[in-house]
């Protein structure tokens, strides 16, 4: 970014390390907070969060002059919330000017300072701190590492501020906005004191576990491919040697695997969950499976005195990473309530749907619609090409109409770029279509659209697209 001449009170875009530019306001730093040596920088408060940071002048841009540019290149709910916060601030400021009676500010009244927080970081781990006067303990779920170097830590006179000001900085001299750009924004979550187990670290499970850890939960992990556990062990998770061991060690155990067979094997197989279930232990099945599998698992878990909840999730790998999943829960209502902090950490909303099996039914219907819709979009793109129409123009028109959505835009752009990196596996959406069709058969309800889409996905699987994204169904039409 080019160097700009700015002053206190100016609205800006601040570029923080590898993170996208974020809207903020230049403010006066606390008197006892020293400016980084050898750096021309401003102290910035970021909108949408309570983060503050020193930002080098070359990493700043005026807000208004670059607003349209930034909105085009940055997406996401939290980013939009930050921009909305700026606009609200501007409206209020304008309202104050219009309501001014020319008498100037009232004297003798002081606005109390809003509490600020200091956050320090090791690598990329950001979150809330306890009182910084206490020595951090690694086993404490609230423990996080200070980012300020030892030489730059505030003196004792800074202690009252250190509980309130949240500052993050990288070795490069720029700062990290991870707390403004991830689930750490939900820092108000109070993690349950129950021990959490998690089985299955695939596309969805990995993001879920990462967010549970970020929010301070104590998590024990297991995965069929043990190497996938290493990253989470480094982030503070504990390692379970078998599903049975995880279930016996933890109060609440989650599972998120690929299909009904994998879900059954995890519970009923050798060293399976069932061997670790004791009275009062909770088991939560997050896999997208059929209602019959849920009924079977619920029965065997409760037969051992355990408590059962199903909680499949609607979303993708990216939404899982962002902590923006939608959780569909059914079964034991008390387990649902016990998992409140977990669901807050991993999702933007959750629904309790009653008796076990209802969440599986709803999830299959949702994925049936999504899979059929994706196949129809791919069909439209290829028909446009076959009739001499521009695929990009087709997409541009589509995204200006009633069907416009982030899903349509992202999937179509990926297709046009030939990018089929999985965000949700094609083989899994075909499995969900198959299960939804079977569910329709049992209910004597026709599902001809899903059946047609299922055949297209089966063809895509025959073309070795199983481990690609669901958008790779496009290739079934061009081969």
Secondary structure, 3 states (H helix, E strand, C coil): CCCCCCCCCCEEEECCCCCCCEEEEECCCCCCCCCCCCCCEEEEEECCCCEEEEEEHHHEEEHHHHHHHHHHHCCCHHHHHHHHHHHHHHHHHHHHHHHCCCCCCCCCCCCCCCCCCCCCCECCECCCCCCCCCCCCCCCCCCCCCCCCHHHCCCHHHHHHHCCCEECCCCCCCCCCHHHHCHHHHCCCCCCCCCEEEECCCHHHHHHHHHHHHCCCCEEEECCCHHHHHHHHHCCCEECCCHHHHHHHCCEEEECCCCHHHHHHHHHCCCCHHHHCCCCCEEEECCCCCHHHHHHHHHHHHHCCCEEEEEEEECCHHHHHHCCEEEEEEECHHHHHHCHHHHHHHEEEEEECCCCCHHHHHHHHHHHHHHHHHHHHHHHHHHHHHCCCCHHHHHHHHCCCCCCCHHHHHHHHHHHHCCCCCCCEHHHHHHHHHHHHHHHHHCCCCCHHHHHHHHHHHHHHHCCCCCCEHHHHHHHHHC
